[in-house]
Amino acid sequence: MGRYRILVATGASLFAGSHNRVQLWLVGARGETELELQLRPARGQKEEFEHEVPEDLGPLQFVKLRKHHSLVEDAWFCDRITVRGPGACEEAAFPCYRWVQGDGVLCLPEATARLAGNNALDVFQRHREKELKERHKIYRWATWKEGLPLTIAAGSEDDLPANMRFHEEKRLDFEWTLKAGALEMVLKRVYTLLSSWTSLEDFDLIFWGQKSPLAEKVHQCWRDDELFGYQFLNGANPMLLRRCTSLPSRLVLPSGMEELRAQLERELQNGSLFEADFILLDGIPANVIRGEKQYLAAPLVMLKMDPSGKLLPMVIQIQPPSPISPTPPLFLPSDPPLAWLLAKTWVRNSDFQLHQLQYHLLNTHLLAEVIAVATMRCLPGLHPVFKLLMPHIRYTMEINTRARTQLISDGGIFDKAVSTGGGGHVHLLRRALAQLTYRSLCPLDDLADRRLLGTPGALYACDALRLWEITARYVEGIVHLFYHGDDVVKGDPELQAWCREITEVGLRQAQERGFPVSFQSQNQLCHFLTMCVFTCTAQHGAINQGQVPLGHHKEKYFSDPKAKSVLNQFQTDLENLEREITARNEQLDLPYEYLKPSHIENSVTI
């Protein structure tokens, strides 16, 4: 006979508790027993029980639970269950972090991460096989638009699996933010309804509401060439700039511009000539909004870095050469101020299109969703990679489903208000996917390919590389605990299936663009996992601000002390980087805060 102490933790979100009765069983290597409890879990509470068991159950393997309901189904969100058996030095943990619904039996395995085995009689092997079989039915792929990455099969957020939905606080916060933003726009519209704008200063009439130091700086200096250039290095879209090795072929200089050519050649020889080419937008059909034809530019911007480290524009070409216009007009800083300002404004308009569709939607949101769906389909809860990734795929399926039904849907916000709407955005996404390489998602490779390593004042590059290094160290620490050699990596069937699911299925044969279809070594696995975590966290944070600090999630998927130590070191490294960035920013006129760890969400959720 032995005494077991059981602690049941219920989630803290709204409606996490339940009025239904919950039944529990303990399952050990030498037997199982039903616990005679009267458990009706309350939100945010930890309820502790002691139970005498007449026989020795041996090492605990599972906790089984079943929720009964009499009249009304009342779902319960169980965080975790811990059990301390007779004579045990440590508690056995059984993480759940999911909704318990219906009246079926849910089986929670002990939290120790395990790789797949080849023993069909092993209870954990049978459990993981059953779990994946059930998940394949729940998490199904769908095609949103031909030629784009696959998505979760869900017509709306209501069709998603319950465990992929926003918790109530997240839903309320998200929807309130949308309503507050819409209300601010309506108020500004009403405020300016009876007044006509006659000068650029009239934009001040709508510059009120939510502001930040960065917004104030942009408000003051948006017409300045220095800020215009700075944004290519450290703005919301730092992904387009590259250092030139030759003058772009599309840059046609007409006669009379020999002095400009000489300046460009001189900067090129000095290694201080840069370009931002928006050629991806060339030929994309423009939207029609309220009967008015919209327009899209595909500009080329040539910039130089002066000795003080300022990146300054030299020339702007609004459209590439074409049979109709073999020598398209060029705009220079010496042009009349409004003409030069208008050219820069077209560049900013084009930058918005690529920023939102290519670098934000495709390269973070849609890629993160592929990672999320593949993880749920291929990796059981006991797999160490599942435990590593779960905090970084939370809520991604819902935010993307909402985007497909509200933002980029037929008749959605893009169709109503954006010049690439009305179908142009889908064409653009297809082009962007053809350019999405594995190297472009890894900062060291991407920055090297764009020849930006060591560029003075490149704060995004500096912070991204530091975050990649910290993330890589965290990933390597976890991977090396469970994969003790390359043969173990190659011999993991679940891991290899996950890799193929991402590359061949979700990303539609992306091996042609450098994505792996298998893992042959620890290093290859670590690099890919670092890319996954970085994409879902830091890269998304660089172009879209989050809410919950990176590395600080309440879910405890790992029970191994060594794995916990690796996570603790990850958090310490992030805190140290936070202090470094804060100290650096205090010395800057325009602080770069997009990649401060406290500003980076744990997953793509907004």
C-alpha positions as CSV (number, residue, x, y, z in Angstrom):
1,M,0.0,0.0,0.0
2,G,1.2,3.5,-0.8
3,R,0.1,7.1,-0.5
4,Y,0.0,9.2,-3.6
5,R,-0.3,13.0,-3.6
6,I,-2.0,14.4,-6.7
7,L,-1.9,18.1,-7.8
8,V,-4.3,19.1,-10.6
9,A,-3.7,22.6,-12.1
10,T,-6.4,24.3,-14.1
11,G,-5.7,27.1,-16.6
12,A,-6.1,30.7,-15.6
13,S,-7.9,31.9,-18.8
14,L,-11.6,32.8,-18.7
15,F,-13.9,29.8,-18.8
16,A,-11.0,27.4,-18.1
17,G,-12.8,25.8,-15.1
18,S,-15.6,23.4,-15.4
19,H,-18.7,22.4,-13.4
20,N,-18.5,18.9,-14.7
21,R,-17.0,16.1,-12.6
22,V,-13.6,14.8,-13.5
23,Q,-12.5,11.2,-13.0
24,L,-8.8,10.2,-12.8
25,W,-6.7,7.1,-13.0
26,L,-3.0,6.5,-12.2
27,V,-1.3,4.1,-14.5
28,G,2.1,2.6,-13.5
29,A,4.3,-0.1,-14.9
30,R,2.8,-2.7,-12.5
31,G,-0.8,-1.7,-12.5
32,E,-3.4,1.1,-12.5
33,T,-6.0,2.5,-10.0
34,E,-9.0,4.8,-10.2
35,L,-8.9,7.7,-7.9
36,E,-12.1,8.3,-6.0
37,L,-12.2,12.0,-6.3
38,Q,-14.9,14.6,-6.5
39,L,-13.0,17.0,-8.7
40,R,-14.8,20.0,-10.3
41,P,-11.9,22.1,-11.5
42,A,-11.9,25.8,-10.9
43,R,-10.2,28.4,-13.1
44,G,-6.6,29.2,-12.1
45,Q,-6.7,26.8,-9.1
46,K,-4.4,24.0,-8.1
47,E,-6.3,21.3,-6.2
48,E,-4.4,18.8,-4.2
49,F,-5.5,15.3,-3.1
50,E,-4.0,12.3,-1.3
51,H,-5.0,8.8,-2.2
52,E,-4.1,5.4,-0.7
53,V,-3.4,2.7,-3.2
54,P,-3.5,-0.9,-2.1
55,E,-0.8,-2.1,-4.5
56,D,2.5,-0.8,-5.8
57,L,1.9,0.8,-9.2
58,G,5.6,1.0,-10.0
59,P,7.0,3.9,-12.0
60,L,4.1,6.1,-13.2
61,Q,3.5,6.1,-16.9
62,F,0.2,7.8,-17.5
63,V,-2.6,9.7,-15.9
64,K,-5.9,9.1,-17.5
65,L,-8.8,11.5,-17.1
66,R,-12.4,11.6,-18.1
67,K,-14.8,14.5,-17.7
68,H,-18.5,13.6,-17.1
69,H,-21.4,15.9,-17.8
70,S,-25.0,15.5,-16.9
71,L,-27.0,18.2,-18.7
72,V,-24.5,20.7,-20.1
73,E,-21.1,20.1,-21.7
74,D,-18.6,22.4,-19.9
75,A,-15.1,22.1,-21.3
76,W,-12.1,22.2,-18.9
77,F,-8.7,23.5,-19.7
78,C,-6.2,21.4,-17.8
79,D,-2.7,22.8,-17.4
80,R,-0.9,19.9,-15.9
81,I,-1.1,17.1,-13.3
82,T,1.7,16.2,-11.0
83,V,1.9,13.1,-8.8
84,R,4.3,12.2,-6.0
85,G,4.3,8.5,-5.2
86,P,5.3,6.6,-2.0
87,G,9.1,7.1,-1.4
88,A,9.5,9.2,-4.5
89,C,12.1,12.0,-4.3
90,E,10.5,14.0,-7.2
91,E,7.1,14.5,-8.6
92,A,6.1,12.9,-11.9
93,A,4.7,15.6,-14.2
94,F,1.9,15.0,-16.8
95,P,1.6,18.2,-18.9
96,C,-1.8,18.7,-20.7
97,Y,-2.3,22.3,-21.7
98,R,-5.4,21.5,-23.7
99,W,-9.1,21.5,-23.5
100,V,-10.8,18.4,-22.1
101,Q,-14.1,18.0,-23.9
102,G,-16.7,15.3,-24.4
103,D,-16.8,12.2,-22.3
104,G,-13.9,10.2,-23.8
105,V,-10.8,9.1,-21.8
106,L,-7.8,11.4,-22.3
107,C,-4.4,9.7,-21.6
108,L,-1.5,12.0,-20.5
109,P,2.0,10.4,-20.6
110,E,4.6,11.2,-18.1
111,A,6.5,14.3,-19.3
112,T,9.9,12.8,-20.0
113,A,10.8,13.5,-23.6
114,R,11.4,10.3,-25.6
115,L,12.3,9.5,-29.2
116,A,10.4,6.9,-31.1
117,G,11.3,3.2,-30.5
118,N,10.9,0.1,-32.5
119,N,9.3,-2.0,-29.8
120,A,5.6,-2.4,-30.7
121,L,4.9,-3.6,-27.2
122,D,6.2,-0.5,-25.5
123,V,3.3,1.5,-24.0
124,F,4.8,4.8,-24.9
125,Q,5.3,3.7,-28.5
126,R,1.7,2.6,-28.8
127,H,0.5,5.8,-27.3
128,R,2.5,8.0,-29.7
129,E,1.3,6.0,-32.7
130,K,-2.3,6.3,-31.6
131,E,-1.9,10.0,-30.9
132,L,-0.5,10.8,-34.4
133,K,-3.3,8.7,-36.0
134,E,-5.9,10.8,-34.2
135,R,-4.1,14.1,-35.0
136,H,-4.0,13.3,-38.7
137,K,-7.8,13.3,-38.7
138,I,-7.9,16.6,-36.8
139,Y,-5.1,18.6,-38.5
140,R,-5.6,18.4,-42.2
141,W,-4.0,20.4,-45.0
142,A,-6.0,22.7,-47.3
143,T,-5.2,24.8,-50.3
144,W,-6.1,28.5,-49.8
145,K,-4.9,29.6,-53.3
146,E,-3.1,27.5,-55.9
147,G,0.6,28.0,-55.9
148,L,0.9,29.1,-52.3
149,P,1.9,27.2,-49.1
150,L,-0.7,24.8,-47.8
151,T,-2.7,25.9,-44.7
152,I,-4.8,24.3,-41.9
153,A,-8.2,23.1,-43.2
154,A,-10.5,25.6,-41.6
155,G,-13.1,27.8,-43.3
156,S,-13.2,30.1,-40.2
157,E,-11.7,30.2,-36.8
158,D,-14.7,28.3,-35.5
159,D,-13.6,25.3,-37.6
160,L,-10.2,25.1,-35.9
161,P,-9.3,22.4,-33.4
162,A,-10.2,23.8,-29.9
163,N,-6.6,23.6,-28.8
164,M,-5.5,26.0,-31.6
165,R,-8.0,28.6,-30.7
166,F,-7.3,31.9,-28.9
167,H,-7.9,31.8,-25.2
168,E,-10.7,34.1,-24.2
169,E,-8.4,36.9,-22.9
170,K,-6.4,36.8,-26.2
171,R,-9.6,36.9,-28.3
172,L,-11.0,39.8,-26.3
173,D,-7.7,41.7,-26.5
174,F,-7.4,41.1,-30.2
175,E,-10.9,42.1,-31.1
176,W,-10.8,45.2,-28.8
177,T,-7.6,46.3,-30.5
178,L,-9.3,46.0,-33.9
179,K,-12.3,47.9,-32.7
180,A,-10.2,50.6,-31.1
181,G,-8.2,51.1,-34.3
182,A,-11.4,51.2,-36.4
183,L,-12.9,53.7,-34.0
184,E,-9.9,56.0,-34.2
185,M,-10.0,55.9,-38.0
186,V,-13.8,56.8,-38.0
187,L,-13.1,59.7,-35.5
188,K,-10.3,61.1,-37.7
189,R,-12.6,60.8,-40.8
190,V,-15.3,62.7,-39.0
191,Y,-12.8,65.3,-37.7
192,T,-11.6,66.1,-41.2
193,L,-14.9,65.6,-43.1
194,L,-15.7,69.2,-43.6
195,S,-12.1,70.5,-44.2
196,S,-10.2,70.2,-47.4
197,W,-6.4,69.6,-47.4
198,T,-4.3,72.2,-49.1
199,S,-0.8,71.4,-47.9
200,L,1.3,68.6,-46.5
201,E,1.1,70.1,-43.1
202,D,-2.6,69.2,-43.1
203,F,-1.6,65.6,-42.4
204,D,-1.1,66.9,-38.8
205,L,-4.9,66.9,-38.5
206,I,-4.9,63.1,-38.3
207,F,-1.6,62.7,-36.4
208,W,-3.2,62.0,-33.0
209,G,-4.2,59.0,-31.0
210,Q,-1.7,56.2,-30.2
211,K,1.9,57.4,-30.7
212,S,5.4,56.2,-29.9
213,P,8.8,58.0,-29.9
214,L,9.5,56.4,-33.2
215,A,6.2,57.7,-34.7
216,E,7.0,61.2,-33.4
217,K,10.5,61.0,-35.0
218,V,9.0,59.9,-38.3
219,H,6.3,62.7,-38.0
220,Q,9.1,65.3,-37.7
221,C,11.5,63.9,-40.2
222,W,9.6,61.9,-42.8
223,R,10.6,64.1,-45.7
224,D,14.3,63.9,-44.8
225,D,16.6,61.8,-47.1
226,E,18.5,60.6,-44.0
227,L,15.4,59.0,-42.5
228,F,14.4,57.6,-45.9
229,G,17.7,55.8,-46.2
230,Y,17.8,54.7,-42.5
231,Q,14.5,52.9,-42.9
232,F,16.1,50.5,-45.5
233,L,18.6,49.4,-42.8
234,N,16.5,49.5,-39.7
235,G,12.9,50.3,-40.5
236,A,9.9,48.0,-40.6
237,N,11.2,46.2,-43.7
238,P,15.0,45.8,-43.5
239,M,14.9,42.8,-45.9
240,L,15.3,44.4,-49.3
241,L,18.5,46.5,-49.2
242,R,21.7,45.0,-50.7
243,R,25.2,46.2,-51.4
244,C,25.9,46.5,-55.1
245,T,28.6,44.6,-57.0
246,S,27.7,46.2,-60.3
247,L,25.2,48.8,-61.5
248,P,21.8,47.3,-62.0
249,S,20.9,46.4,-65.6
250,R,17.5,48.1,-65.3
251,L,19.1,51.5,-64.4
252,V,19.2,53.2,-67.8
253,L,21.1,56.5,-67.6
254,P,20.2,58.8,-70.5
255,S,22.7,61.2,-72.1
256,G,23.3,64.2,-70.0
257,M,23.7,62.1,-66.8
258,E,27.4,61.4,-67.1
259,E,28.1,63.1,-63.8
260,L,25.6,60.8,-62.0
261,R,27.1,57.7,-63.7
262,A,30.5,58.8,-62.4
263,Q,29.2,59.3,-58.9
264,L,27.6,55.8,-59.0
265,E,30.8,54.2,-60.3
266,R,32.8,56.0,-57.6
267,E,30.6,54.7,-54.8
268,L,30.6,51.3,-56.4
269,Q,34.4,51.1,-56.4
270,N,34.4,52.3,-52.7
271,G,31.9,49.5,-51.7
272,S,29.5,52.1,-50.5
273,L,26.8,51.8,-53.2
274,F,23.5,50.1,-52.2
275,E,20.2,49.3,-54.0
276,A,16.6,48.5,-53.1
277,D,14.9,46.9,-56.1
278,F,11.1,46.5,-56.1
279,I,11.0,44.6,-59.4
280,L,8.7,41.9,-57.9
281,L,5.9,44.4,-58.2
282,D,6.4,44.9,-62.0
283,G,3.3,43.9,-63.9
284,I,1.2,43.1,-60.8
285,P,-2.4,44.1,-61.6
286,A,-3.6,47.1,-59.5
287,N,-6.8,47.2,-57.6
288,V,-10.0,49.2,-58.3
289,I,-11.4,50.8,-55.2
290,R,-14.9,52.3,-55.3
291,G,-14.6,52.5,-59.1
292,E,-11.3,54.3,-59.1
293,K,-8.3,52.6,-60.7
294,Q,-5.3,52.3,-58.4
295,Y,-1.6,52.2,-59.4
296,L,1.5,50.3,-58.4
297,A,5.1,51.3,-58.9
298,A,8.1,48.9,-59.1
299,P,10.9,51.4,-58.2
300,L,14.6,51.0,-58.0
301,V,16.5,53.1,-55.4
302,M,20.2,53.6,-55.5
303,L,21.8,54.8,-52.2
304,K,25.2,55.6,-50.9
305,M,26.7,55.4,-47.5
306,D,28.6,58.5,-46.6
307,P,31.7,58.6,-44.4
308,S,29.6,59.3,-41.3
309,G,27.5,56.1,-41.8
310,K,24.4,57.8,-43.2
311,L,22.6,55.9,-46.0
312,L,21.4,58.5,-48.5
313,P,19.4,58.1,-51.7
314,M,21.1,59.1,-55.0
315,V,18.5,58.3,-57.6
316,I,15.1,56.8,-57.9
317,Q,13.6,55.0,-61.0
318,I,9.9,54.6,-60.5
319,Q,9.3,51.9,-63.1
320,P,11.7,49.5,-65.0
321,P,12.4,50.0,-68.7
322,S,9.7,48.8,-71.0
323,P,9.0,48.9,-74.8
324,I,6.7,51.9,-74.1
325,S,9.3,53.6,-72.0
326,P,12.8,52.3,-72.7
327,T,14.4,55.1,-70.7
328,P,12.1,55.7,-67.8
329,P,12.5,59.0,-66.0
330,L,14.9,59.3,-63.0
331,F,14.4,61.4,-59.9
332,L,17.3,63.0,-58.1
333,P,17.7,64.8,-54.7
334,S,18.4,68.0,-56.8
335,D,14.9,67.9,-58.4
336,P,12.2,70.3,-57.2
337,P,11.4,69.3,-53.6
338,L,7.8,68.1,-54.2
339,A,8.9,66.0,-57.2
340,W,11.6,64.3,-55.2
341,L,9.3,63.9,-52.3
342,L,6.6,62.3,-54.5
343,A,9.2,59.8,-55.9
344,K,10.2,58.8,-52.3
345,T,6.5,58.5,-51.5
346,W,6.0,56.0,-54.4
347,V,8.9,54.0,-53.0
348,R,7.3,53.9,-49.5
349,N,4.0,52.7,-51.1
350,S,5.9,49.9,-52.9
351,D,7.7,49.1,-49.7
352,F,4.4,48.7,-47.9
353,Q,3.3,46.1,-50.4
354,L,6.4,43.9,-50.2
355,H,6.7,44.4,-46.4
356,Q,3.2,43.2,-45.7
357,L,2.8,40.5,-48.3
358,Q,6.2,39.0,-48.9
359,Y,8.2,39.6,-45.7
360,H,5.4,39.6,-43.2
361,L,2.6,37.4,-44.4
362,L,4.5,34.9,-46.5
363,N,7.9,34.7,-44.8
364,T,6.6,34.6,-41.2
365,H,2.9,33.9,-41.0
366,L,2.4,31.4,-43.7
367,L,5.7,29.7,-43.0
368,A,5.0,29.5,-39.3
369,E,1.6,27.9,-40.1
370,V,3.3,25.2,-42.2
371,I,5.6,24.5,-39.3
372,A,2.7,24.4,-36.9
373,V,0.5,22.0,-39.0
374,A,3.4,19.7,-39.7
375,T,4.3,19.6,-36.1
376,M,0.8,18.6,-35.0
377,R,0.7,15.9,-37.7
378,C,4.1,14.4,-37.4
379,L,5.4,14.9,-33.9
380,P,3.7,13.3,-30.8
381,G,3.6,15.1,-27.5
382,L,6.5,13.0,-26.1
383,H,8.9,14.1,-28.9
384,P,11.5,16.6,-27.7
385,V,11.1,18.7,-30.9
386,F,7.4,18.9,-30.2
387,K,8.1,20.2,-26.7
388,L,10.7,22.6,-28.1
389,L,8.4,24.1,-30.7
390,M,5.0,24.2,-29.0
391,P,5.4,27.6,-27.3
392,H,6.4,29.0,-30.7
393,I,3.4,27.8,-32.8
394,R,0.7,28.8,-30.3
395,Y,-2.3,30.8,-31.8
396,T,-0.7,30.9,-35.3
397,M,-3.4,28.8,-36.9
398,E,-6.1,31.2,-35.6
399,I,-4.4,34.4,-36.5
400,N,-3.8,33.1,-40.0
401,T,-7.3,31.8,-40.4
402,R,-8.6,35.2,-39.4
403,A,-6.3,36.9,-41.9
404,R,-7.7,34.6,-44.7
405,T,-11.3,35.4,-43.8
406,Q,-11.0,39.1,-43.0
407,L,-7.8,40.6,-44.3
408,I,-6.8,39.0,-47.6
409,S,-10.1,37.3,-48.4
410,D,-12.3,38.2,-51.3
411,G,-13.9,41.5,-50.2
412,G,-11.5,41.7,-47.3
413,I,-9.5,44.7,-46.2
414,F,-6.9,44.4,-48.9
415,D,-9.6,44.4,-51.6
416,K,-11.3,47.4,-50.0
417,A,-8.2,49.6,-49.2
418,V,-4.9,48.4,-50.7
419,S,-3.6,48.9,-54.2
420,T,-2.5,45.2,-54.5
421,G,-6.0,44.0,-53.5
422,G,-8.5,42.6,-55.9
423,G,-6.2,39.6,-56.7
424,G,-2.9,41.4,-57.2
425,H,-1.8,40.4,-53.7
426,V,-2.2,36.7,-54.7
427,H,-0.1,37.1,-57.8
428,L,2.6,38.9,-55.7
429,L,2.6,36.1,-53.1
430,R,3.1,33.5,-55.8
431,R,6.1,35.4,-57.1
432,A,7.5,35.8,-53.6
433,L,7.2,32.1,-52.9
434,A,9.3,31.4,-55.9
435,Q,12.0,33.5,-54.3
436,L,11.7,32.1,-50.8
437,T,14.9,30.2,-50.2
438,Y,16.1,28.4,-47.1
439,R,19.1,30.7,-47.0
440,S,16.9,33.8,-47.0
441,L,15.4,32.8,-43.7
442,C,18.8,32.4,-41.9
443,P,20.2,35.8,-41.0
444,L,23.9,35.0,-41.4
445,D,23.3,33.6,-44.9
446,D,20.8,36.2,-45.9
447,L,22.9,39.2,-44.8
448,A,26.0,37.6,-46.4
449,D,24.1,37.1,-49.7
450,R,23.0,40.8,-49.5
451,R,26.6,41.8,-48.6
452,L,25.4,43.7,-45.5
453,L,27.6,42.0,-42.9
454,G,29.6,44.6,-41.0
455,T,27.6,47.5,-42.5
456,P,27.9,50.5,-40.1
457,G,24.6,51.4,-38.5
458,A,22.9,48.2,-39.5
459,L,21.1,47.7,-36.2
460,Y,18.6,45.1,-37.5
461,A,21.5,43.0,-38.8
462,C,23.4,43.3,-35.5
463,D,20.5,42.4,-33.3
464,A,19.2,39.6,-35.6
465,L,22.6,37.9,-35.6
466,R,22.8,38.1,-31.8
467,L,19.3,36.6,-31.5
468,W,20.1,33.9,-34.0
469,E,23.2,33.0,-31.9
470,I,21.3,32.9,-28.7
471,T,18.5,30.8,-30.2
472,A,20.9,28.5,-31.8
473,R,22.6,27.9,-28.5
474,Y,19.3,27.1,-26.9
475,V,18.3,24.7,-29.7
476,E,21.6,22.9,-29.6
477,G,21.4,22.5,-25.9
478,I,18.0,20.7,-26.3
479,V,19.0,18.7,-29.4
480,H,22.2,17.3,-27.8
481,L,20.3,16.0,-24.8
482,F,18.3,13.7,-27.0
483,Y,20.3,13.1,-30.1
484,H,23.7,11.7,-29.2
485,G,25.0,11.4,-32.7
486,D,24.2,11.9,-36.4
487,D,22.9,8.3,-36.6
488,V,20.2,9.0,-34.0
489,V,19.1,12.0,-36.1
490,K,19.0,9.9,-39.3
491,G,17.2,7.1,-37.5
492,D,14.3,9.1,-36.1
493,P,11.3,8.3,-38.4
494,E,9.0,10.9,-36.8
495,L,11.6,13.7,-37.2
496,Q,12.3,12.7,-40.9
497,A,8.5,12.6,-41.6
498,W,8.2,16.1,-40.1
499,C,11.0,17.5,-42.3
500,R,9.4,16.0,-45.5
501,E,6.0,17.3,-44.4
502,I,7.3,20.9,-44.2
503,T,9.4,20.9,-47.4
504,E,7.5,18.6,-49.8
505,V,3.9,19.1,-48.6
506,G,3.4,22.4,-46.8
507,L,5.9,24.4,-48.8
508,R,5.1,22.6,-52.1
509,Q,8.4,20.9,-53.1
510,A,10.6,23.6,-51.5
511,Q,13.7,21.3,-51.8
512,E,14.2,23.1,-55.1
513,R,14.9,26.3,-53.1
514,G,17.3,24.7,-50.7
515,F,15.0,23.4,-47.9
516,P,16.0,19.9,-46.6
517,V,13.9,16.8,-47.2
518,S,15.8,14.9,-44.5
519,F,18.2,15.5,-41.7
520,Q,21.5,13.8,-41.9
521,S,23.3,15.3,-38.9
522,Q,22.9,17.1,-35.6
523,N,24.2,20.3,-37.1
524,Q,21.7,20.2,-39.9
525,L,18.8,19.6,-37.5
526,C,20.0,22.4,-35.2
527,H,20.2,24.8,-38.0
528,F,16.7,24.0,-39.3
529,L,15.2,24.2,-35.8
530,T,16.9,27.5,-35.2
531,M,15.4,28.8,-38.4
532,C,11.9,27.6,-37.3
533,V,12.1,29.3,-33.8
534,F,13.8,32.5,-35.2
535,T,11.1,32.8,-37.9
536,C,8.3,32.4,-35.4
537,T,9.7,34.8,-33.0
538,A,12.5,37.3,-33.8
539,Q,12.0,37.7,-37.5
540,H,8.2,38.3,-37.0
541,G,9.1,40.7,-34.2
542,A,11.4,42.7,-36.5
543,I,8.5,43.5,-38.8
544,N,5.5,43.3,-36.5
545,Q,5.5,43.9,-32.7
546,G,4.2,41.3,-30.3
547,Q,3.0,41.2,-26.7
548,V,4.5,38.3,-24.7
549,P,8.3,38.4,-24.2
550,L,10.3,35.7,-26.0
551,G,11.4,32.8,-23.9
552,H,8.9,33.4,-21.1
553,H,6.0,31.0,-21.5
554,K,4.1,29.4,-18.6
555,E,3.8,26.0,-20.2
556,K,6.3,23.5,-18.9
557,Y,6.6,20.8,-21.6
558,F,10.0,19.5,-20.4
559,S,10.4,17.8,-17.1
560,D,14.1,16.9,-17.4
561,P,16.2,19.1,-15.2
562,K,18.8,19.4,-17.9
563,A,16.3,20.6,-20.4
564,K,15.0,23.1,-17.8
565,S,18.5,24.3,-17.3
566,V,18.9,24.9,-21.1
567,L,15.7,27.0,-21.1
568,N,16.8,28.9,-18.1
569,Q,20.1,29.8,-19.8
570,F,18.1,30.9,-22.9
571,Q,16.1,33.3,-20.7
572,T,19.3,34.6,-19.1
573,D,20.9,35.1,-22.5
574,L,17.9,37.1,-23.7
575,E,17.9,39.2,-20.5
576,N,21.6,40.0,-21.1
577,L,20.9,41.0,-24.7
578,E,18.0,43.2,-23.5
579,R,20.4,45.1,-21.3
580,E,22.9,45.5,-24.1
581,I,20.3,46.8,-26.5
582,T,18.9,49.2,-23.9
583,A,22.4,50.6,-23.2
584,R,23.2,51.0,-26.9
585,N,19.9,52.7,-27.6
586,E,20.5,55.3,-24.9
587,Q,23.3,56.5,-27.1
588,L,21.3,56.8,-30.3
589,D,19.1,59.6,-31.6
590,L,16.7,57.0,-33.0
591,P,16.7,53.9,-30.8
592,Y,16.2,50.5,-32.6
593,E,13.8,48.5,-30.4
594,Y,12.1,46.0,-32.8
595,L,14.4,43.2,-31.7
596,K,14.6,43.8,-28.0
597,P,13.6,40.4,-26.5
598,S,10.9,41.9,-24.4
599,H,9.3,43.2,-27.6
600,I,9.3,39.8,-29.4
601,E,6.3,37.5,-29.2
602,N,6.9,33.8,-28.5
603,S,4.9,32.9,-31.6
604,V,3.2,34.4,-34.6
605,T,-0.1,35.6,-32.9
606,I,-0.8,39.0,-34.4
